[in-house]
Amino acid sequence: MGITQIGALFLRLFIVRPRARNDTWEGLVQEALLAKSRFDAELSGVTEIEAKNRLRPRAELATIGDIVAHLSKAHEWGIQFFTWILSKETTPPNPDWSQLFLGAQGRSFVHIREEYEQNWKSLMRVCQNVLLPNSKRTVRHFMFGNLTSREWLVVVAMHYDYHLKQIKRLRHRMDYKEITW
């Protein structure tokens, strides 16, 4: 078991699962909304040029635009997973996880933001279903393993906070670059 797998197991057992068990569905939705709100506040001043500034040359998600496109794709899959959890279908969705890391692919930041917002709204509409919080069905996450809908929603909030830190670091580097060069 690699260090990433151990870290993911630790997060799942000691953070994701307890939060999912101890909070109400409404509380978990609120936590996801607050995490998105913090993330969006950081995005509010990002320009098209800043969104495409590649400061991490070897990373998969090297720009702010790449990170927002990644979150948009994650929303799409959250919708698929939650919809499957509510369905009577027996075969769960099996996405190509590498699609999560394709990034902006030359699209404008305005287009990426619009898609991101649309996918978020769709995800929140699915989360309003009263049957979702009590479902025992699970969907496989590539990092955390099988997750219930409650655990998945905890991961949504954690995912936002993780990428918020990345964007803050990227923007800090951009500010530093402008000052020092």
C-alpha positions in Angstrom: 0.0 0.0 0.0 1.5 3.3 -1.1 1.6 6.5 0.9 -1.2 8.0 -1.2 -3.4 5.0 -0.4 -2.6 5.2 3.3 -3.4 8.9 3.3 -6.7 8.3 1.5 -7.6 5.4 3.9 -6.8 7.7 6.9 -8.9 10.5 5.5 -11.8 8.1 4.8 -11.8 6.4 8.2 -11.0 9.4 10.5 -12.5 12.4 8.7 -15.0 11.4 5.9 -16.8 8.6 7.6 -17.3 10.3 11.0 -18.5 13.6 9.4 -20.9 11.6 7.3 -22.3 9.8 10.3 -22.4 12.7 12.7 -23.9 15.4 10.6 -27.4 15.8 9.1 -27.8 15.7 5.4 -28.7 19.4 5.5 -25.5 20.1 7.4 -23.5 18.2 4.8 -25.1 20.1 2.0 -24.4 23.4 3.9 -20.8 22.4 4.4 -20.4 21.8 0.6 -22.1 25.1 -0.2 -19.8 27.0 2.2 -16.7 25.3 0.7 -17.8 26.3 -2.8 -18.5 29.8 -1.6 -15.0 30.1 -0.2 -13.6 28.7 -3.5 -15.7 31.1 -5.6 -14.6 34.1 -3.5 -11.0 33.3 -4.5 -12.0 33.0 -8.1 -13.9 36.3 -8.2 -10.9 38.4 -9.3 -9.3 35.8 -11.7 -8.7 37.1 -15.2 -8.6 35.1 -18.4 -4.8 35.6 -18.5 -4.4 34.6 -14.8 -6.6 31.5 -15.4 -4.2 30.3 -18.2 -0.9 31.2 -16.5 0.9 27.9 -16.3 3.0 28.0 -13.1 3.2 24.2 -12.5 4.7 22.9 -15.8 4.7 19.2 -14.9 1.4 19.0 -12.9 -1.8 17.7 -14.4 -3.8 20.6 -13.1 -1.3 23.4 -13.8 -3.5 26.4 -14.2 -6.5 27.9 -12.4 -8.6 27.1 -15.5 -7.5 23.5 -15.3 -8.6 23.3 -11.6 -12.0 24.8 -12.3 -12.5 22.4 -15.3 -11.5 19.5 -13.0 -14.1 20.5 -10.4 -16.7 20.9 -13.2 -16.0 17.3 -14.3 -16.2 16.1 -10.7 -19.7 17.7 -10.4 -20.8 15.8 -13.5 -19.7 12.6 -12.0 -21.3 13.4 -8.7 -24.6 13.9 -10.5 -24.2 10.5 -12.2 -23.3 8.8 -8.9 -26.1 10.3 -7.0 -28.6 9.6 -9.8 -27.4 6.0 -9.8 -27.8 5.7 -6.0 -31.4 6.8 -6.4 -32.1 4.4 -9.4 -32.9 0.8 -9.5 -30.1 0.0 -11.8 -27.7 -2.6 -10.6 -24.5 -1.6 -12.4 -22.9 1.5 -11.0 -21.3 4.2 -13.3 -17.7 3.3 -14.1 -16.1 6.6 -15.3 -12.7 6.9 -16.8 -11.0 8.7 -13.9 -8.2 10.0 -16.2 -10.9 12.3 -17.7 -10.9 14.2 -14.4 -7.4 15.5 -15.2 -7.8 16.8 -18.7 -8.0 20.4 -17.6 -9.1 23.4 -19.6 -8.1 22.1 -23.0 -7.8 25.6 -24.5 -11.3 26.6 -23.5 -11.9 30.2 -22.3 -12.2 30.7 -18.5 -15.6 32.3 -19.0 -16.8 29.0 -20.7 -15.3 26.9 -18.0 -16.9 28.9 -15.3 -20.3 28.7 -16.9 -20.0 25.0 -17.3 -18.8 24.7 -13.7 -21.8 26.7 -12.3 -24.3 24.8 -14.4 -22.9 21.4 -13.2 -22.9 22.7 -9.6 -26.6 23.7 -9.8 -27.5 20.3 -11.3 -25.5 18.5 -8.5 -27.4 20.5 -5.8 -30.8 19.8 -7.5 -30.0 16.0 -7.2 -28.9 16.5 -3.5 -32.5 17.8 -2.7 -33.9 14.3 -3.2 -35.1 13.1 0.2 -34.1 9.5 -0.4 -30.5 10.2 -1.1 -29.2 10.8 2.5 -30.5 7.4 3.8 -29.3 5.2 0.9 -26.9 2.4 1.8 -25.8 2.0 -1.9 -22.2 2.9 -2.5 -20.2 4.1 -5.5 -16.5 3.5 -6.0 -14.2 6.5 -5.8 -10.8 6.1 -7.3 -9.0 7.3 -4.2 -11.4 6.7 -1.3 -13.0 3.4 -2.3 -16.7 2.8 -1.9 -18.6 5.8 -0.6 -22.2 6.3 0.4 -24.0 9.5 -0.7 -23.3 11.1 2.7 -19.6 10.3 2.5 -19.5 11.5 -1.1 -20.9 14.9 -0.1 -18.2 15.2 2.6 -15.6 14.6 -0.1 -17.2 17.3 -2.2 -16.5 19.9 0.5 -13.0 18.5 1.2 -12.3 18.6 -2.6 -13.2 22.3 -2.7 -11.0 23.2 0.2 -8.0 21.2 -1.3 -8.2 23.1 -4.6 -8.8 26.4 -2.8 -5.4 26.0 -1.2 -3.9 25.2 -4.6 -5.4 28.3 -6.2 -4.2 30.5 -3.3 -0.7 29.2 -3.8 -0.9 29.7 -7.6 -2.1 33.3 -7.1 0.5 34.0 -4.5 3.2 32.8 -6.9 1.8 35.0 -9.7 1.9 38.0 -7.4 5.4 37.2 -6.3 6.5 36.7 -10.0 5.0 40.1 -10.9 6.8 41.8 -8.0 10.2 40.2 -8.5 10.5 40.1 -12.3 
